[in-house]
């Protein structure tokens, strides 16, 4: 099962039809939360789209004492997987359109 998931994240195309595979979303979230620079192609664009939307993120709150006890790393923002699942197909389509716009823009000398 690992091969198809990895293949999905390493190809430049992203599926927009069919059921959402929670393992793909989970792998995407793990990479996006920890090392977004490792996301290739359209997956990087998808991260850019999601990063701009606060509704997809959970921002844990903590007191100074909690941060001192548990460290800052315990309170970093993380992705709200349930929100991503609901809008996954639309997010993928949006990322596809952003990529297409960027390609067209480069050809004409402007940015999207």
Secondary structure, DSSP 4 states (H G I P E B T S, - for coil): -HHHHHHHHHSS----SS---HHHHHHHHHHHHHHGGG--HHHHHHHHHHHT-GGGEE-----HHHHHHH-GGGG--EE-HHHHHHHHHHHHHHHHHHHHHHHHHHHHT---
